[in-house]
Amino acid sequence: MKKIPLHINDDILIHKLRKGDPIAFEEIFSKYSNKLYQFSFSYLKSEADAEEIVQDVFLKLWEKRKAIKTETSFQSYLFTITLNFIKRQFNRKARADQYKHELATHFFEANDQVESSITYQDLLNKLEILIDRMPEKRKQIFIERKQHDKPVKQIAEELGITAKTVENQITRALNFLRDELQKENFGGFLFYHLFVRH
């Protein structure tokens, strides 16, 4: 199969792509993937996240190739898709970190004995480290309950364990966070305002 010259214009590439030409797809990827990567990285500041965005964009481009819209320019079309994926990534990260931010906010509002040298970001960073240190199953249960706000019964069914086991793992996770934060002078607040309110 003859390779399409790199200098070929976008209109011809798009025409071939709409017909399912994989060579045209490869040429479009070669032409725009690095630009989209740099654009994504400028927002996300993560190589892995930027690479994932580029993969998602070109996967969508291939899947929707017959319905490609280029009222302005093909480059603008690609950058618009990329920006939409970047926004979704920001939203996912915001939801994923929301419970930790809530925890830190309630901590500083409720605990007037916290040392002045400890900052909000210190607490967020420490929580991230401590949660990651939990045994894998306990960490999974804790995140499903506190981050995704899933009912205990649903978590138990999904993991094939009893509701009592789920509750025990959550309790152990909370005790672990409390004890470790106390060791590092984060004070005696047990974070129940956030964690046990359910």
C-alpha positions as CSV (number, residue, x, y, z in Angstrom):
1,M,0.0,0.0,0.0
2,K,1.4,3.4,-1.0
3,K,2.2,5.7,1.8
4,I,0.5,9.1,1.7
5,P,3.0,12.0,1.5
6,L,3.3,14.0,4.7
7,H,2.7,17.3,2.9
8,I,-0.8,16.3,1.6
9,N,-3.5,18.7,2.8
10,D,-6.0,17.9,5.5
11,D,-9.0,17.8,3.1
12,I,-7.6,14.9,1.2
13,L,-6.6,13.1,4.4
14,I,-10.0,13.6,5.9
15,H,-11.7,12.3,2.8
16,K,-9.6,9.2,2.9
17,L,-10.1,8.8,6.7
18,R,-13.9,9.0,6.3
19,K,-13.5,5.9,4.0
20,G,-11.6,4.1,6.7
21,D,-8.1,4.5,5.2
22,P,-5.6,3.5,8.0
23,I,-2.7,5.2,6.2
24,A,-4.6,8.5,6.3
25,F,-5.2,8.0,10.0
26,E,-1.5,7.4,10.5
27,E,-0.6,10.5,8.7
28,I,-3.0,12.6,10.7
29,F,-1.5,11.1,13.9
30,S,2.0,11.9,12.7
31,K,1.0,15.4,11.8
32,Y,-0.9,16.4,15.0
33,S,-0.2,14.0,17.9
34,N,2.8,16.0,19.2
35,K,0.9,19.3,19.0
36,L,-2.0,17.8,20.9
37,Y,0.4,16.3,23.4
38,Q,2.1,19.6,24.1
39,F,-1.3,21.3,24.3
40,S,-2.6,18.7,26.8
41,F,0.6,18.8,28.9
42,S,0.4,22.6,29.2
43,Y,-2.8,22.2,31.1
44,L,-2.3,18.9,32.9
45,K,1.4,19.0,33.7
46,S,1.6,15.2,33.6
47,E,3.2,13.2,30.8
48,A,1.0,10.2,31.5
49,D,-2.2,12.2,31.5
50,A,-1.2,14.1,28.3
51,E,-0.5,10.8,26.5
52,E,-3.8,9.4,27.6
53,I,-5.6,12.4,26.3
54,V,-3.9,12.1,22.9
55,Q,-4.9,8.4,22.7
56,D,-8.5,9.2,23.6
57,V,-8.6,12.0,21.0
58,F,-7.4,9.7,18.2
59,L,-9.5,6.8,19.3
60,K,-12.6,9.1,19.1
61,L,-11.4,10.4,15.7
62,W,-11.2,6.9,14.3
63,E,-14.5,5.8,15.9
64,K,-16.4,8.9,14.6
65,R,-14.4,9.3,11.3
66,K,-17.6,9.2,9.2
67,A,-19.0,12.1,11.1
68,I,-16.0,14.4,11.2
69,K,-17.0,18.1,11.2
70,T,-14.6,20.7,10.0
71,E,-16.6,23.9,9.6
72,T,-13.6,25.9,10.6
73,S,-10.3,23.9,10.2
74,F,-9.4,20.4,11.0
75,Q,-6.7,21.5,13.4
76,S,-9.3,23.6,15.3
77,Y,-11.6,20.5,15.3
78,L,-8.9,18.4,16.9
79,F,-8.0,21.0,19.5
80,T,-11.6,21.4,20.5
81,I,-11.9,17.6,21.0
82,T,-8.7,17.7,23.0
83,L,-9.8,20.5,25.2
84,N,-13.1,18.7,26.0
85,F,-11.1,15.7,27.1
86,I,-8.8,17.9,29.2
87,K,-11.9,19.4,30.9
88,R,-13.2,15.9,31.7
89,Q,-9.9,15.0,33.2
90,F,-9.9,18.0,35.4
91,N,-13.5,17.1,36.6
92,R,-12.5,13.5,37.3
93,K,-9.5,14.6,39.4
94,A,-11.6,17.2,41.2
95,R,-14.2,14.5,42.2
96,A,-11.4,12.1,43.1
97,D,-9.8,14.6,45.5
98,Q,-13.0,16.2,46.8
99,Y,-13.3,14.1,50.0
100,K,-9.7,14.9,50.9
101,H,-10.3,18.6,50.4
102,E,-13.4,18.4,52.5
103,L,-11.5,16.6,55.2
104,A,-8.8,19.2,55.3
105,T,-11.2,22.1,55.4
106,H,-13.2,20.6,58.3
107,F,-10.0,19.8,60.1
108,F,-8.8,23.3,60.1
109,E,-12.2,24.7,61.0
110,A,-12.7,22.3,63.8
111,N,-9.2,21.9,65.3
112,D,-7.9,25.1,67.0
113,Q,-4.9,23.2,68.4
114,V,-3.2,22.4,65.0
115,E,0.3,23.7,64.9
116,S,0.8,26.9,63.0
117,S,3.5,25.3,60.9
118,I,1.1,22.8,59.4
119,T,-0.6,24.0,56.2
120,Y,-3.7,22.9,54.4
121,Q,-1.5,21.4,51.6
122,D,0.6,19.6,54.3
123,L,-2.5,17.8,55.4
124,L,-3.6,16.9,51.8
125,N,-0.2,15.6,51.0
126,K,-0.1,13.5,54.2
127,L,-3.5,12.1,53.6
128,E,-2.5,11.0,50.1
129,I,0.5,9.2,51.4
130,L,-1.3,7.5,54.3
131,I,-4.2,6.3,52.2
132,D,-1.7,4.9,49.7
133,R,0.0,3.0,52.5
134,M,-3.1,1.1,53.4
135,P,-3.4,-2.6,52.4
136,E,-4.8,-2.8,48.9
137,K,-8.2,-4.2,49.8
138,R,-8.7,-1.8,52.7
139,K,-7.6,1.1,50.5
140,Q,-10.1,0.0,47.8
141,I,-13.0,-0.3,50.3
142,F,-12.1,3.1,51.9
143,I,-12.0,4.9,48.6
144,E,-15.3,3.3,47.4
145,R,-17.0,4.4,50.6
146,K,-15.5,7.8,51.1
147,Q,-14.6,9.0,47.7
148,H,-17.4,7.4,45.6
149,D,-19.9,7.5,48.5
150,K,-21.1,3.9,47.8
151,P,-23.3,2.2,50.4
152,V,-21.7,-0.5,52.5
153,K,-24.0,-3.1,51.1
154,Q,-23.1,-2.3,47.5
155,I,-19.4,-2.4,48.2
156,A,-19.9,-5.8,49.9
157,E,-21.8,-7.2,46.9
158,E,-19.3,-5.9,44.4
159,L,-16.3,-7.3,46.3
160,G,-18.0,-10.6,47.3
161,I,-17.5,-10.0,51.1
162,T,-19.9,-9.3,54.0
163,A,-21.1,-5.9,55.0
164,K,-19.5,-6.4,58.4
165,T,-16.1,-6.9,56.7
166,V,-16.6,-3.7,54.8
167,E,-17.4,-1.8,58.0
168,N,-14.4,-3.3,59.9
169,Q,-12.1,-2.3,57.1
170,I,-13.4,1.3,57.1
171,T,-13.0,1.5,60.9
172,R,-9.4,0.2,60.7
173,A,-8.7,2.8,57.9
174,L,-10.1,5.6,60.1
175,N,-8.1,4.5,63.1
176,F,-5.0,4.3,61.0
177,L,-5.4,7.8,59.7
178,R,-6.2,9.1,63.2
179,D,-3.2,7.4,64.8
180,E,-0.7,8.4,62.1
181,L,-1.8,12.0,62.0
182,Q,-1.5,12.3,65.8
183,K,2.0,10.9,65.6
184,E,3.0,13.8,63.3
185,N,1.4,16.6,65.4
186,F,-1.7,17.0,63.3
187,G,-3.6,17.2,66.5
188,G,-6.3,15.0,68.0
189,F,-9.3,15.7,65.8
190,L,-10.6,12.3,64.6
191,F,-12.1,13.6,61.3
192,Y,-15.4,12.1,62.2
193,H,-17.2,15.2,60.9
194,L,-16.4,14.0,57.4
195,F,-15.8,10.3,57.8
196,V,-18.5,9.1,60.2
197,R,-21.2,11.5,59.3
198,H,-22.7,8.8,57.0
